[in-house]
């Protein structure tokens, strides 16, 4: 019950923008020492898992997928060109209050837009999945550094406790791909 209340409270804060204001800090660039990404730590004895749910396999919690998968190996199993997947992904995006920071159409707000070529940490599936699950500050602790610069740099909060099924996150990422308006040669997925 307490966990559900905290999740709802965080979602409400995100949708109103209170989270960034209350955090008191913008998303700071990583130091030059962390310019090259390093492999994320893997739990000792953890088996190497597939990068996404296998056909007929049970989906995992996103944080479990992050912990079980080698850095760089996560790949979205959903086709962003499928209108049903995109529609479902947009509903998930809105339901998680992503629009509170990134705008309803992904055009930005108090956080970076999802529609342009600038991906602050990188735009590949693996990086986006980890960024959403871990949040920007924890992502930097795993060796990721800012690659792009945006005028709006509020920190990305961790969603590891708000999303219980990795397929929801993958569908939201699929929708994000549909609103991106960059040049084809800049796509990293």
N, C-alpha and C positions, 0 to 999 in steps of 0.2 A: 504494500500500500504506500509506504513512504517513498519507494523507488518510483512508483507511478506518479506520485505527486511531484517529485523532483523533476521527472521527465516533462510533465506538463508545465511546470514552472519555467523550465529552461526553454521550452518551445514558445511559451508566451513571451518571454524576454527576447528571444530571437526575432519574433514577428514584429515586435514594437521597436526594436533597435536598442533596447535597454542593455542588452548583453555587452555590446562593444563599449557603450558609455560607462557601464559599471566596471568593466575590466581595467579601465584607466590606462591602457597601453595600446598603441597601434602595433600591428604585426611588424616587428623589426626584422630587417634583413639579417641573414646569418653572417657570422664573421667570415673573413677570408679563409680562415683555417678550415672551414667546413665547405669550401667551394666544391669539392668533389664528393658526390654521394658515396656512402659506404653501405655495405649490406646491412639490412636490419637484423637485429639479434633474433635468433630462432630459439625457441624453447628447447632445452636439452632433451634429446631423445624423441623430439617431435617428428613424426613421419612427414615426408614430403607429400604435400597434397596437390591435387589438380588445381589449376589456376581459377577454375570456376566449376560449378556443380556439373558433374558428369550426367549424361542423359539418364534420367531415372534416379539419380543420386539425390540424397537429401541436402538441401541448402544448409549452409553454416551461418552462424552469426558473423557479421562482417569482421569483428575484431579477431575471431577465431581463424577466419580466412587469412587475415593479415599475418597473424602469428604462425600460421602453418605453411605459408607460401614464400618462397625465396623472392627477394626484391627483384622487380623487373619481369616477373612471370605472370602477373595477374592480367587477364584478358577478358573483356566483356563478352559473354556468350550470346548477347542479344543484338540483333541487327537494328541499328538506329533508323534505317530506311523503312522499317516495317511500321506503318501508321498506327497499328494497334499498340505496339510496344511503346512508341513515342507518346501516344495519348496516355497510356497507363503511367509512363514515366513522368509526364507533366503533372498528373494528379498526385503522384508520390512526392514530387518536388514541392508542390503547393502544400500538401498535407504535412510535410516536415518543416514548413515555414521558411524554406530557402528563399522564397520571394521577399521576405522581410529584409534581407540584406542584398540579394542579387537581383531583385526585381522580378515581377511576374513573368516577364518574357526573357529574363536572363540578361537584360541590358545594363545591370548594375544599379547601384544606389550608394549605400554607405560601404559597400564592398565591391570588389572588381566585377566588371561585366564578364559574362560567359560567352559573349557573342563576338569578341574580337580576337585577333591573333596573339595577343599577349596572355600567355599562361604563366602566372607568377612562379610556379614551381615546376612547370612542364605540363603538357597536355595529354600525355599518353594515359591509357586506361589504368595502368598500375599506379602511377603517381596520383591521379585524381581519386581513385578508390582509397588509397592510404591517407590522402589529405583529408577527405571527408570523415573517415573513420577516426583518425588520430587527432585531427586539428593541426593548424599550422605550427604551433609552438612545439608540440610533441614530434611532428614530422621533422622539424629541424634537428631535434635531438637524435634522430635516426640517420643523420648525415645529409639530409636534403638541404639545398640552398636555393635562395631566390634566383631565378633565371631572368625574369622579366620585371619591369617596373610599371606600376599603375599609380595614378594619383590618389586612389582610395585604397588604403591598406589595412583595414580593420582585420583583426585576427579571425581565422576560421576556427570556430569552436569544434571540439570533438563530438562526433555523432555516434560513437561506439556504444553508448547506452540507450540511444534513441531508435536505432534501427536493429530489428531482431532477425532479419532475414536478408542475406546478401543479394537475393534476386531483386528486392526492392531498390537497393542502391544501384545495381547494374542497370535497371530500367530507368532510373532517374538520370544516370550518366548517359544512357542512350538518348533520352530527350535532350539533354544538354548539347549533344552532337547536332541535333536538328536545328538549333538556333544559332550555331556558330556561323559567322559570316566571313571567315578568313579565306585566304587564297588556298587552293587545293594543295599546292606544294608545301604549305605550312602545317597541314594535318599530320598528326602523329599517331593516328589510330587506324 
